[in-house]
């Protein structure tokens, strides 16, 4: 509109010059008031247009924070509603006593997700991602900045930068002991809630969308039952990738199984030059959506592709598909005969852990995974089964790290932790009074070459 008004004013000036040349000063004088009136109207329109644009920008700036914050959160919450229905079937899938029972549970999972088939197609459409995700200007309520060597973590609330919290030498991403029964603590005040602004940060991590910054990668996450968090284990995993990236020279395609936020696959693609294909696999829709969204935000360029696959472990991965690497940070909490614990959260059971050990060779020449010492018997059993099918396996432990055992839903299940300590105590450590956390377990980061 501005251009049209400007052109109109130029034409009026040209017409005035023509009248002056060919009609004389008298004609110009007679039409001058009308010309001046038109010019005044034009100037007013230009001024009004500028005002409208400024007002419109002000309104957008005011509304965008609210609209942006709700958009991604709402998508994740809606998908998690569907995932929660499936979550109730997880015990039947993970601990099925017979093949028939297992297939029945799998059938109902597929039925639950039929209506979301179109969403998966959209997620796997580069054009759809470019159109939709480019307009999703998410502003989380909390930003978490992690030092690449894990020397410190800084939590910065978006609406109040003065309420930030800095933790030196962190042992957990959320170092809270309030959910741990007293008998498994060492009598310290909560390392998080006892700190200034700790209450604020804890509340934000539990209730709203937040972002985690590590090594040039940013991922978004909201606490939901089906969405595995970016935990301290995950951050140590990323450091292992950084410190050993020479081992992954030549890797072009990566299959991340149990993707959660997609952090590991996204970080791997950033650290290891040459990665061109990422495939995210998860049993739930919420993490697949989060993985693809986070991929777009970090690697939304044309020379790298990303695909989401809804699958229970490796089952729905296309037969015959080949990747250079399978990467997995699976749940490691053994059921120990307590079936109900699997339905409390998406991070229970060792089914996925055993699946990637036994079957990754069908899809790749390398497997990079993490596991807890409390799942050692399951890892050893799965490895023995793998050796029956594959010869010449080379296994390398790239790193190991002790972390506090603070799996919230494990403590929420009455009697479970006592049973865990009784049956798997040899794989755990009871810390002295120098730390608030009494129970610790070791995380191993393992590379397998088939």
Secondary structure, 3 states (H helix, E strand, C coil): CHHHHHHHHHHHHHHHHHHHHHHCHHHHHHHHHHHHHHHHHHHHHHHHHHHHHHHHHHHHHHHHHHHHHHHHHHHHHHHHHHHHHHHCCHHHHHCCCCHHHHHHHHHHHHHHHHHHHHHHHHHCCHHHHHHHHCCCCCCCCEEEEECCCCCEEEEEECCCHHHCEEEECCCCCCCCCCCCCHHHECCCCCCCCCCCCHHHHHHHHHHCCEEEEECCEEEEECCCCCCCCCCHHHHHHHHHHHHCHHHHCCCCEEEEECCCCCHHHHHHHHHCCCCCEEEEEECCHHHHHHHHHHHHHHHCCCCCEEEEEECCCCCCCCCCCCECEEEEECCCECCCCCHHHHHCCCCECCHHHHHHHHHHHHCECEEEEEEEHHHHHHHHHHHHHHHCCCCCCEEEEEEEEEEECCCHHHHHCCCHHHHHHHHHHHHEEECCCCCCECEEEEEEEEEEEC
